[in-house]
């Protein structure tokens, strides 16, 4: 379930960031590119979450 929420939030945040940056540059918003970036961001965050040790494992 946490992967689904990670995907939803990363898609929302990446689309918002892309929209703001493209609007500031005067370009056109591309939903596909922003969504692909969101999926890549989700994979990176999920891998980092599994690889990095948590505090409870260190004790």
N, C-alpha and C positions, 0 to 999 in steps of 0.2 A: 504494500500500500504506500510505503514511503517513496518508492520509485515513481509511482503515479503522481503523487503530489509534487515531487521534485520536477517531473516533466511539465506538469501544468504551470507551476510557478516560473520555471525557466522560460517556457514559451511566452507567458504573459509579460515577464520582465524584459526579455530580449526583443519582443515586438514593440514594447513601449520605448525602449532605448533606441531601436532602429528608427521608429517613427519620429522621435524628437530630433535625432541627429540629421535625418534626411530633411526634415522640415527646416532646420536651421541652415542647411546648405541649399535649399530651394529645389531639391530634386523630387522624384516620385518614390513613394513607398512601395517596396516589393515584399509581399507577405511570404512568399516562398523562401527567399534568402534569409529573412528574419527567423522563420521557423526552422530552417536547416541549422542556423547558428544556435537556436534554442535546443535542438536535439543534441548537437555536439557538446554544448555546455552541460546538458544533463548527463551525458556519458562521462565527461571529465569529472564532474562533481560526484557521481556515483562511484567511480573508480577510486577517487581520492578518499571518499568516505569509508571504503572497504580496506584500503591499504594503510592509511594512517592509524596508529594505535589510539585507543581511547584512554581516558584517564583511569578508568576502573581496571584496565589490564596492566597498568604500570605498577600498581600497588601490590 
